[in-house]
Amino acid sequence: MFRNVSELVDLATNQNKKISEIMIEQEMTVTGRTREEIFSQMDKNLRVMEEAVERGIRGVKSHSGLTGGDAVLLQKYIEKGNFLTGKTILDAVSKAVATNEVNAAMGTICATPTAGSAGVVPGTLFAVQKKLKPTRSEMVAFLFTAGAFGYVVANNASISGAAGGCQAEVGSAAGMAAAAIVEMAGGTPAQCAEAMAITLKNMLGLVCDPVAGLVEVPCVKRNAMGAANAMVAADMALAGITSRIPCDEVIDAMYKIGQSMPVALRETAQGGLADTPTGRLLQAKIFGIVRD
């Protein structure tokens, strides 16, 4: 059993196992289910993610009209070949956007760790799939690795925007994705933790300010940036770059920052972008609010 990232890395290193395997074994211990049952459930989650990305890439629109179609625009942009960054990172961004556009359109997604941050993990997974060419089992293992780090955050800090701001949702999701990318790319458990730390500490303080209280603006684009952050942090960790602040301390800092955030910046739609003139106009338009 592990309670924090340090214990997770030590278990994996000392037993010469991947973090995904440690997570599977912990699930077996906690739930009493067989390895096959646990693996099968995660494979179902993977299928939900695949279907959401495929639907989003084809194009969806939310009922509010605030979001939809950006994943399609990004894919068309990639096809033109004139992009400034890189194909893999843009593919991750587009698929993260696709997932959250499906969520905004009331489609089925897999919360990783929340619905509002559901795009980052699958977006990065299906993007690196083209480069790393993992087996189906390795793709499922990716989700267990991400889940291991999400488990630590949920139990030591928060994955709720209402409790800790968007740093707790998209920040956690990005860190989870970065760690999983590193393992899939052949990195060590320690490098997975470094990727998580590098990612999360660069999203500290991110507020949760959904326009009109809907999980659309700026949520969809924050998933895009979370995916990009995860990809870059994974490369940094694989290059041997480390975080001067240990991963567990970064998670603790995130928790303390979330606790000190004003309520207006924690999913209440009372501050930030939600409280801009345009944000309020959009809210009034969507809900038919008449102001004196």
Residue pairs with C-beta under 8 A, 6 or more apart in sequence:
1 26
1 29
2 8
2 11
2 22
2 26
2 148
2 152
3 152
3 155
3 156
4 152
4 156
4 248
4 251
5 149
5 152
5 193
5 196
5 246
5 247
5 248
5 251
6 246
6 247
6 248
8 19
8 22
8 148
8 149
8 152
8 189
8 193
9 19
9 189
9 190
9 192
9 193
11 17
11 22
12 18
12 19
12 21
12 22
12 189
13 188
13 189
13 190
15 22
18 141
18 145
18 183
18 189
19 144
19 145
19 148
19 149
19 179
19 183
19 189
19 192
20 141
20 142
20 144
20 145
20 148
20 183
21 141
21 144
22 148
23 144
23 145
23 147
23 148
23 151
24 35
24 38
24 39
24 144
26 148
27 33
27 38
28 34
28 35
28 38
31 38
39 137
39 140
42 140
42 143
42 144
42 147
43 136
43 140
45 110
45 143
46 139
46 140
46 143
48 108
48 109
48 110
49 99
49 109
49 110
49 112
49 121
49 122
49 125
49 126
50 122
50 126
51 108
52 98
52 99
52 102
52 103
52 107
52 108
52 109
52 110
52 118
52 122
53 95
53 98
53 99
53 122
53 123
53 126
55 98
55 102
55 107
56 71
56 95
56 97
56 98
56 99
56 100
56 101
56 102
56 107
57 71
57 72
57 75
57 94
57 95
57 98
58 72
59 68
59 69
59 71
59 72
60 68
60 69
60 101
60 102
60 104
60 105
60 107
61 67
61 68
61 69
61 105
62 68
62 101
62 104
62 105
62 106
62 214
62 216
63 105
63 106
64 104
64 212
64 214
64 216
64 286
65 286
66 104
66 211
66 212
66 214
66 216
66 217
66 282
66 286
67 100
67 101
67 104
67 216
67 217
67 220
68 101
68 104
68 105
69 101
70 97
70 101
70 220
70 221
71 94
71 95
71 97
71 98
71 101
74 90
74 93
74 94
74 97
75 94
77 83
77 90
78 87
78 90
78 91
78 94
83 90
85 228
88 127
88 128
88 130
88 131
88 231
89 127
89 227
89 228
89 231
89 232
91 126
91 127
91 130
92 123
92 124
92 126
92 127
92 128
92 227
92 228
92 230
92 231
93 123
93 224
93 227
93 228
94 123
95 119
95 122
95 123
95 126
95 127
95 227
96 119
96 120
96 122
96 123
96 124
96 223
96 224
96 226
96 227
97 119
97 123
97 220
97 221
97 223
97 224
98 119
98 123
99 109
99 118
99 119
99 122
99 123
99 223
100 109
100 116
100 118
100 119
100 215
100 219
100 220
100 223
101 220
102 108
102 109
103 109
103 115
103 116
103 118
103 119
103 215
104 214
104 215
104 216
104 219
104 220
109 115
109 118
110 118
110 122
111 117
111 118
112 118
112 120
112 121
112 122
112 143
112 146
112 150
112 173
112 176
113 150
113 153
113 154
113 159
113 169
113 172
113 173
113 176
114 159
114 160
114 161
114 169
114 173
115 215
116 161
116 166
116 169
116 170
116 210
116 215
116 219
117 159
117 166
117 169
117 170
117 172
117 173
117 223
117 226
118 173
118 223
119 173
119 220
119 223
119 224
119 226
119 227
120 170
120 173
120 174
120 176
120 177
120 223
120 226
120 227
120 230
121 143
121 146
121 173
121 176
121 177
121 180
123 177
123 223
123 227
124 177
124 178
124 180
124 181
124 227
124 230
124 231
125 139
125 142
125 143
125 177
125 180
127 227
127 231
128 181
128 184
128 185
128 231
129 139
132 184
132 185
134 142
134 184
138 184
141 183
141 184
142 180
142 181
142 183
142 184
143 180
145 176
145 179
145 180
145 183
145 184
145 192
146 176
146 177
146 179
146 180
147 176
148 179
149 172
149 175
149 176
149 179
149 180
149 192
149 196
150 159
150 172
150 173
150 176
152 248
152 251
153 159
153 168
153 172
153 175
153 176
153 251
153 254
156 248
156 251
156 252
156 255
157 164
157 168
157 172
157 251
157 252
157 254
157 255
157 258
158 164
158 168
158 254
158 255
158 258
159 168
159 169
159 172
160 168
160 169
160 267
161 168
161 169
161 208
161 266
161 267
162 208
162 266
162 267
162 268
163 258
163 266
164 254
164 255
164 257
164 258
164 259
164 261
164 266
165 205
165 206
165 207
165 208
165 257
165 258
165 261
165 265
165 266
165 267
166 203
166 206
166 207
166 208
166 209
166 219
166 222
167 200
167 203
167 204
167 205
167 206
167 207
167 254
167 257
167 258
168 208
168 254
168 258
169 208
170 203
170 206
170 219
170 222
170 223
170 225
170 226
171 199
171 200
171 203
171 204
171 206
171 226
171 254
172 200
172 254
173 223
173 226
174 199
174 200
174 203
174 226
174 227
174 229
174 230
174 233
175 195
175 196
175 197
175 199
175 200
175 203
175 230
175 233
176 196
177 199
177 226
177 227
177 230
177 234
178 195
178 196
178 198
178 199
178 229
178 230
178 231
178 233
178 234
178 237
179 192
179 193
179 195
179 196
180 192
181 195
181 230
181 231
181 234
182 191
182 192
182 194
182 195
182 234
182 237
182 238
183 189
183 192
185 234
185 238
187 195
187 234
187 237
187 238
191 237
191 238
192 237
193 247
194 236
194 237
194 241
194 242
194 243
194 247
195 230
195 233
195 234
195 236
195 237
195 238
196 233
196 247
196 250
197 243
197 245
197 246
197 247
197 250
198 233
198 236
198 237
198 241
198 243
199 229
199 230
199 233
200 247
200 250
200 251
200 254
201 243
201 245
201 250
201 253
202 229
202 233
203 226
203 229
204 250
204 253
204 254
204 257
205 257
206 222
207 261
207 265
207 266
207 271
207 272
208 265
208 266
208 267
208 272
209 218
209 265
209 269
209 271
209 272
209 273
209 274
209 275
210 216
210 217
210 218
210 219
210 267
210 269
210 274
211 217
211 218
211 269
211 273
211 274
211 279
211 282
211 283
212 269
212 274
212 279
212 282
212 283
212 286
212 287
213 268
213 269
213 274
213 283
214 286
217 273
217 279
217 282
218 273
243 250
245 253
258 266
262 271
263 270
264 270
264 271
264 272
264 275
265 271
265 272
269 275
269 283
273 279
274 280
274 283
283 289
284 290
284 291
